[in-house]
Amino acid sequence: MSLQVEKLEKNMAKLTIEVPADDLEKALQSAYMKQKNKISLPGFRKGKVPRQMIEKMYGAEIFYDDAANELIPKAYAEAYDEAELDIVSSGTDRKRKAIHLHGRRCDKAGSDAWRV
């Protein structure tokens, strides 16, 4: 995990946390395992649809929310320890999402990190 701290005005800071791709893959697999019994596609018994088929039908981001919900608290806690900041609140903004999940599939020429 890598961490970047950007100091903003009025005692505010922006944390950018990069989580390794294999950690995200584990979280995506965990999200699939939790949801697979609720997913039904023609030609497959309920709960027996392969993850790749679900991602092909509904898009690769189908499990991102659940994976992010699993990863973010852990990454935030680690970042808190590493940043050496006195964090008062988690900084949610009602006008925009405070947390974005950006991802790139790993390939030989690409990065193997996912940004949370």
C-alpha positions as CSV (number, residue, x, y, z in Angstrom):
1,M,0.0,0.0,0.0
2,S,1.3,3.5,-0.8
3,L,0.0,6.7,0.7
4,Q,0.2,10.3,-0.5
5,V,-0.9,13.1,1.8
6,E,-1.8,16.5,0.3
7,K,-2.2,19.3,2.8
8,L,-5.2,21.5,2.0
9,E,-6.5,24.8,3.6
10,K,-8.0,25.0,7.0
11,N,-6.5,21.9,8.7
12,M,-7.7,19.6,5.9
13,A,-5.7,17.0,4.0
14,K,-6.4,14.7,1.0
15,L,-5.3,11.1,1.4
16,T,-4.6,9.1,-1.8
17,I,-4.2,5.4,-1.0
18,E,-3.0,2.9,-3.5
19,V,-3.9,-0.7,-2.8
20,P,-2.1,-3.6,-4.6
21,A,-4.0,-5.3,-7.4
22,D,-3.9,-8.7,-5.7
23,D,-5.6,-7.2,-2.6
24,L,-8.4,-5.8,-4.8
25,E,-8.7,-9.1,-6.6
26,K,-9.2,-10.9,-3.3
27,A,-11.9,-8.3,-2.3
28,L,-13.6,-8.8,-5.7
29,Q,-13.6,-12.6,-5.2
30,S,-15.0,-12.2,-1.7
31,A,-17.7,-9.9,-3.1
32,Y,-18.6,-12.5,-5.8
33,M,-18.7,-15.2,-3.2
34,K,-21.2,-13.2,-1.1
35,Q,-23.4,-12.3,-4.0
36,K,-23.3,-15.4,-6.2
37,N,-26.3,-17.1,-4.5
38,K,-28.5,-14.2,-5.4
39,I,-27.5,-14.1,-9.1
40,S,-29.4,-16.2,-11.7
41,L,-28.7,-16.4,-15.4
42,P,-30.5,-18.6,-18.0
43,G,-28.6,-21.8,-18.5
44,F,-27.1,-21.8,-15.0
45,R,-28.4,-23.0,-11.7
46,K,-28.9,-20.3,-9.1
47,G,-25.6,-19.6,-7.4
48,K,-23.5,-21.5,-10.0
49,V,-22.9,-18.7,-12.5
50,P,-19.1,-18.1,-13.1
51,R,-17.8,-14.7,-12.1
52,Q,-16.5,-14.1,-15.6
53,M,-19.9,-14.6,-17.0
54,I,-21.5,-12.2,-14.5
55,E,-18.8,-9.6,-15.3
56,K,-19.4,-10.1,-19.0
57,M,-23.2,-9.7,-18.7
58,Y,-23.3,-6.8,-16.2
59,G,-19.8,-5.2,-16.6
60,A,-16.6,-5.6,-14.7
61,E,-17.6,-3.0,-12.1
62,I,-20.5,-5.1,-10.8
63,F,-18.6,-6.1,-7.6
64,Y,-16.6,-2.9,-7.2
65,D,-18.9,-1.4,-4.5
66,D,-18.8,-4.4,-2.3
67,A,-15.0,-4.8,-2.8
68,A,-14.5,-1.1,-1.9
69,N,-16.6,-1.5,1.2
70,E,-14.3,-4.3,2.3
71,L,-11.0,-2.6,1.3
72,I,-11.5,1.0,2.3
73,P,-11.9,0.6,6.1
74,K,-8.7,-1.5,6.2
75,A,-6.8,0.8,4.0
76,Y,-8.0,3.9,5.9
77,A,-6.9,2.4,9.2
78,E,-3.4,1.6,7.8
79,A,-3.2,5.1,6.3
80,Y,-4.1,6.6,9.6
81,D,-1.2,4.9,11.3
82,E,1.2,5.7,8.5
83,A,0.2,9.3,7.9
84,E,0.9,10.5,11.5
85,L,-2.0,12.9,11.3
86,D,-4.6,13.6,13.9
87,I,-7.7,12.7,11.9
88,V,-10.8,14.2,13.4
89,S,-13.4,13.0,10.8
90,S,-13.5,10.9,7.7
91,G,-14.4,13.9,5.5
92,T,-17.6,13.1,3.6
93,D,-18.9,15.7,1.3
94,R,-22.6,15.5,0.4
95,K,-22.1,17.2,-3.0
96,R,-19.6,14.7,-4.3
97,K,-18.4,11.3,-3.4
98,A,-15.4,11.4,-1.1
99,I,-14.1,8.0,-2.3
100,H,-13.6,6.9,-5.8
101,L,-12.4,3.5,-7.0
102,H,-10.1,3.7,-10.1
103,G,-8.9,0.5,-11.6
104,R,-6.8,-0.8,-14.4
105,R,-6.5,-4.4,-15.3
106,C,-2.9,-5.6,-14.9
107,D,-0.9,-6.4,-18.0
108,K,2.8,-6.8,-18.7
109,A,3.3,-3.1,-19.5
110,G,0.9,-1.6,-17.0
111,S,0.8,-0.9,-13.3
112,D,-0.3,-3.5,-10.8
113,A,-1.8,-1.0,-8.3
114,W,-5.4,0.1,-7.9
115,R,-6.2,3.5,-6.5
116,V,-8.8,3.8,-3.8
